Amino acid sequence: MNRFAELLDRLAFEPSRNGKLRLMTDYFSRRGDPERGMALAALTGSLVFAHAKPGLIRALIEERVDPALFRLSYDYVGDLSETVALLWPRAAQAPAEAGEQGFAPTLAEIVERLSRAGKRDLPGLLAGWLDALDETGRWALLKLITGSLRVGVSARLAKTAAAALGAREPDEIEEVWHGLSPPYPDLFAWLEGRGPRPQTQDPAPFRAPMLAHPVEAGDLDGLSPADFSAEWKWDGIRVQAIRAEQGGRAIARLYSRAGEDISAGFPDLVASLLSMSGARFALDGELLVVRAGAVQSFGALQQRLNRKSVSARLIAEHPAHVRAYDLLAEDEADLRERPFCERRARLEALIARLDAPALDLSPAIAFAGWDDIARLRLEPDHARDAAAIEGVMLKRLDSPYVPGRPKGLWWKWKRDPHVVDAVLMYAQRGHGKRSSYYSDFTFGVWRDGAAGAELTPVGKAYFGFTDAELRALDRYVRDNTVERFGPVRVVGAGAGRGLVLEIAFEGLNRSTRHKSGVAMRFPRIARIRWDKPASEADRLATLEAMLPQV
């Protein structure tokens, strides 16, 4: 575990992408199985420990140090794992100095024992490991079990580092990844030339998705519109709908973009797929809620997300639907290497043949040039579903379906975000590298009340600003705090005082959980309005006018 902790520590302080790749590839080459496989699983987010929750960690540390001291320290440090690692009392015999061959556990041992441990066994098990490890080891252990490594490594980057062991492309790992499980002995054997390419036996496997690049200024210059197909970008979530057959039995699966099997939350869609007798396919598309033929806003879909089970009433009120836009496989044929125009033609034929009410085709957009696309992304002519359209997608007609985000093949050109001027109300310290700054900001707009206009919170943002702007915001918070509630600072506003923030956001939904009655999607600070008085910030009525009409 100490070796893995050292890797995490170095990754956290390594700013270069190539530097991070070298660190991980070196670790994978020097460590054996199953240690390196568990490290790869941790770095890709493939490890989940059911009972290891932050509440347990807080309870353990508060048994050993004064609870008030812990809370003050946590408020100052801003990161739970780092705070506990530093505060944890050192064991009397200092077993961590014995190294991984002595008392300190290995990463593989920790993962194996956590997978078998019951809820009652976990406190003692975790406390023993924390006693055995040094400060860095404790920090890494706590990061591991809470699932928040935050060392600047994406799952794709970790797979790229593993691929370098055998001079492979990361896309080759993506192709086999979802048929594997930790500690990936077959994967490493293949990468090192000691075994064949891993093969999945799953009859309905997930396939690594192809992603689009956002269109930026100049990206379309020199590209011919005749080489591209266009369609709407729907405001849902990306899914793969798969129907297969094995031993005379039909199998249906629904996967999220990240490869999570979400079939249990959508039994209506699964039943619809199973009813398509004889069909075998893998579709790429968008999960939406469709009522009476009209696509609903993302807020309606949110009622169905992240549920292990759903009621008949919820299914009836929020009927799930898949709008397909690509065909990855049909019958025994893998179509991903075929050009998009061919895949699209086969998809159209398949959808027409199936005639399934919960599955339809994402319509293509007729356009003459880029000016048409620029207009349509702002003002969709698909008026009935305009509230559920985020913009347009552009796909090269000759593009294969390639995992990852290859530039130049698929583009997404989203509508401009909504913008509102709001007043900074509350601030809280960030986590990790931002733990010494106030970087999480709650903002509000004016609402008319019985006592006159008052601020009501409408959202929270913690990104969108530069490092220099973060320092300026932090200073403003410290200089203008009027009250404190634990780690939260109340920033002075009203009577002409207050800092106005220009907030950009992707969408707005009605909400019964928020005092304002609205909930923003992906809010971010677009600009600090040092020039604007707080009294001139927007009113709640401005936001209510942006709500989708249902």
N, C-alpha and C positions, 0 to 999 in steps of 0.2 A: 504493500500500500504506500510505503514511503516513496518508492520510485514513481508511482503514478501521481502522488502528491507533488513531487518535484516537477513532473511534466506539466501538470496544471498550473503550478506557480510560474513556470517559465513561459507558458502560453499566455498567461494573463498579462505579462509585462512585455510580450513581443509584439511590436506594432506592425511588422511586415508580414504580409500573406505568405511570401516565400519562406520567411523565417519560421512561421508556424508549421508550414508543410515539412520543412527539414526536421524540426523537433519531433513531429509525430512519426514521420517515416523512420527516423533513427530509433525511436522507442519501439516501433513495431518490429524492426529488424533485430534489436538486441534482446527483447523479451520473448519468452517462449509461450506456448499454449499451456493453459487457457488464459494466462494473465493478459496478453495483448488483445485477445478477443474480447475480454470483459472491458478493457480500456476503450476499444473501438465502439462497443455497445454503449458505454457511458457517454462518449463524445458525440454519438449520433442520436442520443435520447431514446435508446431502445430498452433501457432498464427502468422498471417501475416497481417500487416497493410499497405494498398496500398499506402497511401500518406505520411506516416511518414518516410522521407528519411533523411540521414545525412546532405544534403544540407540545409534543412529547419532548422535543429538544429544550423548549423553554422550561418545562417542568423539571427536567434533569438538572439544568444549570441553577435553577432557583432553589434546589435542594442543597446546593454546594456553596453558593455565594448569596449575599444579601439581595433579595428581589429588587429592592429600590436601586441598589448599585447596578444590577444587571440592566434594568430599564433605562437608567441614565446612560450607561455605556452603550446600549443598543441605539439609543437616540443619537448619541454622538458618532458612533461608528457607521451606523446605517445599514449594516449587513449582519444578518443573524448568524451565519456560519463563522464569519470572522470574529464577531463578538464572543461567541461561546468558545472558539478555539483559543482565544487570548485569555479569557477569564478562567477556563477550566483548571482546577488545582492539579499541580503536577503530582503524579504518584510517588510515594515515598521511595521506592526502589528504582525509579526512573527506567522502567523496562524498555522504553522506546529506543534507548541507546543501543540495545542489543541488535537492532536492525530487523530486516524482514526474515532473517533466518532464526531470530530469537523469539521475543514475545509479540512483536508487532505483527498483525495479521497481513496476509497478502490480499490483493484486490479480489482475486478469485474466491478466496475463503470467505471474504465479507459478503460477496454477492450470493454465494451458495448457501451460507448460513441464514442470510436475510430472507431468502426465498422459502426456507423451511420453518423459520421462526414464527411462532404464534404471537398474538398481540401482547400476552402477558410476559413472554420471554424477552421481548424487545428491549425494555428499559435496562435490564441487567446486561444484556449483550452489548448494547450501544455504550453503556458506561464503561464496561471493561475495555472496549476498543479505544475509547477516548483517553483512558488511563495509560494505554500502551503506546499511543502515538505521540509524536512531537507536535508542536503548534501547527506546522504546515500540514502534517498528516491529519490532524483533527479537522482543520479547515477543509481539506479535500474530502474527507469522509462525510462531513455534514453537507457539503455541496452535492456529493454523490447521492446521498439518500433523499435529499429534498428535490433532486432533479433540476437544479438551477446552477449549472456550472459557471456560466457567464464568463468564459475565457476568450471570447471572440472567435470561436470555431463553430462553423455550421456543420450540419450532417454531411453536406456535399463536400466540404473541405476535408473532413476526416476521411471520407471514402477516397478522395483524390490522393491523400497521403498514403493510404493502404495500397491503392492501385500502383503507386510508384515502386512498390516492392518488386513487381513483375513487369515494369514498363508497360502497364496496361492503361487504358483510358478509363476515367471514372464512369463513363456511360456503360462500360462493360460490367462494372460492379452493380450499377443501378439495375441492369437487366436481370441479375440473379438475386438481388438483395432480399426481396420480399418472400423468397422461398427458404431463407436461412434463419437461423436462430443463434444467439450467443452460446458459446464463445467462437463460433465460426471456424472450426478446424478445417473444413473442406475448402472454405474461401482462401485461407492462408496457404493451404497446400497447393491450390491452383495457382495463386499468385507467385509462389516460389518454385513452380515447375515440378512439384512433387505429386500432383494429382490432376484429374480431369476437371473440366469446368463444371461447377455445381449445377445440378438440374433439379428443378422443383417438381414434385409429384402432385401439387395442388391442381385440380382440374379447372379452378376458377381463380387464377392468380392475379394480383395487382401488377400493373405495368407502370413503370416510372413515367410521369407525365411530361409532356412538352409544354414549355412556358413561353410567354411572349415578352418582348422588350417594349417599354413605354416609348411612344413617339416623342422625340425632342426636336428642337429647332434644327432644321437642315437634314434630318434623317431621311426624309422622303425625296430630297433633291437627287436627281439622276436616276430614280427608280421609275419604271414604266407602270402606270396603273393597269395596263393590259396583262401584266404578269401576276396580278393579285386578285383574290376573291375577298369580298367584304361581307361581314355579318354583324349583328348587334352584339355588344358586350352586356350580358345579363347580370343583374345585381342579385346573384345567389351564391352558392358555393360549388366549387368544381368537384365533380364526382366521376367515378367509373361505374357503369352498370353492366354486370356480367351475368350471362346465362350460359350454363354448361350442362353436360350430361355425363354421368359416370355409372356404369353398370345398370343402365336402364333407369337411373334416378336423376331427376332434374335438380340442378343446383343454381341458386341465384344469390348474387352478392352485390352489395353497394359499398364502394370504398370512397373515402375522402381523398383530397389531393395528396395528403401526407401518407396515404396507404392504410389508414385506420378503417377497420370493418365497421360500418355504421348501420348494417342491415337491421339490427334489432330495433333501432329507433324508427324504422320506416317499414313496418310490416305490410302496409298497403302497397308500396312499390314492389316489395319482394313477391307478394302474391300475384301482382300483375305480371312480373317477369316470369314466374313459374307457370303462369297460364298460357304462355306463348309456346305451344306444343311444337317440338321438333327444332326450334330455333336455337342456334349456338352462336354467341357473339360477345364482343367486348366493346362497349360504347364509351366515348368520352363526351361529357356534356355538363350541363348546369342544373343543379337541384333548385327548384323553385316551388312556390305555392301558387296554384292556378285555380281560380274560382270562375265558373261560367265562362271559360275561355280566356279570361283576362289574367295576366301575370300580376301578382300582388307585390307590394314593397318588401324589402328585406325584413322589416319588422314582423311581418306575418310568418316568414320562414323561421325567424328566431324562436318562435313558439314551439317549433318542432326539433330544434337542435339540442344536442347534448343530453338526450333522454334515453335511458335504458329501456323504458317501456312507455307506451302511449295509450290513452283511452280512446274508445270509439268516438266520443264526442270531439276530441281534439283532431282526430283524423278527418271527421266530417267537416269541421269548421276550417281546417287548414290542410286541404288535400295536397299531398306531395306530388311533384311532377318532375320528369327529367326532359330537358330540352337538349337533344343530341346535336353535336356538331362535328364529330369525327368517329370513324369506325376503325378500331385497332386490330380486330380479328373477327373472322367469320368462318364458321365451320372449323376446318382444320388449318385454315390459311392465316398466317400472320401478315397483316397488311401494312405494317409500320414502315417498311422500306419502299412502299409504293408511293407515287406522287399524290399530293393532296387532292388533285382533281379526280383521280381514279377512286380514292377512298370516299370522296364526297358523293360520287355517282352511285357507288355501291351502298352507301348509307341511305341515300334517297330511296333506292329500290327496296332496301330492307324495311325502312319505316313504312313505306306504302304497303308492303306485304303483311306486316304485323298488324297494322290498324289497331294499335293499343291506345286507349283513352289517356293513360298516364305517361305516355311517351310520344313526343313529336319531334319534328325537325326544326332546328334553328334556321329561320329564313335567310336566304342570301339577299344582299342589298345591291340593287342596280345602281351603278354610278359611272359617270363619264370621265372623271378626273379627280385629282386630289382636292380641288375646290369643292366638289360635291361632297366628298367625305368630310371636309372641314365643316361644312354647313350642317350635315346630318348628325355629326357627333354632338353639336350644340342644340339642334332642334330636330329630334327624330321624327320622321314622318309616320312612324308606327304609333299613332296617337293613343290608341287604347292601352298600350303597355309602356307609355313614355316614362312613368314613374319608376319602372323597374329596369330601365336601360341606362347603363353607366357610360356608354360611348360606343365605339366601333372596334372591331377586330379586322386586321388585314393579314391574309395568309397567302404566301406564294403558292401558285398553282402547282409548281413542281417540287414542293417541299416534302421530304420524308418526315415521319413522326420520330423526332429525336429527343431522348430524355434531356432534361436540363433546359437552358435558356440560350440556344444558339442565335446569335445576332443576325438579322437580315431575313429570317424565314417567316416569323410571326411577329406582328406588331399589335400593341393595344394603344388606342388613342381615346383616353377617357375624357368625359366632359369636365369642364373646369369645376373646381370645388366650390361649395358655398362659402361665403365669407360673412362674418359678423364682427362688430366691435363690441367687446365685453370688458368688464372691469375685474382686475385681479382682486380676489377676496381672501383666499387662504393659500398657504404654502407649507410644504413639508420637505424634509431632506430626502435626497435620492438614495440609491443603494450602490454598492461597489465603488467604482471610481468617482461617483458623484456623492458619496456619503458626506462630504464636508460642505456641500452646496445645497441650497434650497432650489430644487429643480422640478418638483411636482406641484403644479399650480392649479388651483380651482378658481374658476372665473364665473361671473354672473352678468345678467342684463337687468334693466329696470322694469319693474312691474308696479302698476298703480294699485295701491292698497288704501284702506280706510284712513291711514295716517299720512297718505301721500305716497310718492314714488319710493320704492325700496328695492334693493338688489336681491335677486333670487339666483342661486347657483344653477348653471345649465350644463357644466361640463368640467373636465379635468384634462390637462395636457402636460406632457413631460418631454416633448421633443419638437423640432422645427426651428430651434434657435442655434446660433453658432456658440462656440466656446466663449467668445468675448461677450455675447449677449447674455449667456448664462451668468457670467461674473457680474454683469450689470444688474440683472434681475435679482441675484443673490444679495447684492449690496442694497438694492431698493427694499427688499423684504426686511433686512436687518435694521434699516434706518426708519422703517415705517410700521413696525409691529405695534399693535395697540393691545392685543391680548394673546394669551397662549392657552391651548388645551392639549396637554401632553406634548407630543412632537409637532403639533400643528400650530402655526403662527397665523393670527388674524391680522390682515393688512388693512391699514386705515383707508376708508373709502367713504364718500358722501360729502355733502356740503362743499363741493368743488374739489375735494381731494380724491386721489386714486389714480392708478395707472391703467390705461386702456391698452388692451391687447387685441390685435386683429387675429381672429381665430378662423382657420380654414378647416372644413370638414366635408366628408363625402356624402353624408345623408342625414336625415332627421326622421325620428319615429316618435309616435305618441308613447308615453310611459306612465304607468300608475305607480312606479317605484320611486319616481323623482318628484320633488316638490313642485318643480316648474311644469311638470306634465310632458316634458320633451326629453329625448335622449339623442345625443349626437353620435355619429359613427366616425371613428378615426379622427378626432379633433387634434389639431396641432397649432402651435403659435407661428403664424406666418410673418408677423411684423409687430414690433413694439411701437405703440403710438405715443411717443413722448410728447408729441405736438398737440394731442387732443385732450380736452378736459373730460373728466369722468362723467360729468353731467350730460355730455353729448354722445355717450355710448348708446347702443341700440336698445330697443325695448322688446319685451317678451312677445308682443304682437308681431314684430318683424319675423321672429322665428316661427310663430304659429302659422304665419302665412306660407312658410316653406314646407309645412307638413304635407305628405301625400294625401290626395283626396281618395277616400275609400268608399 
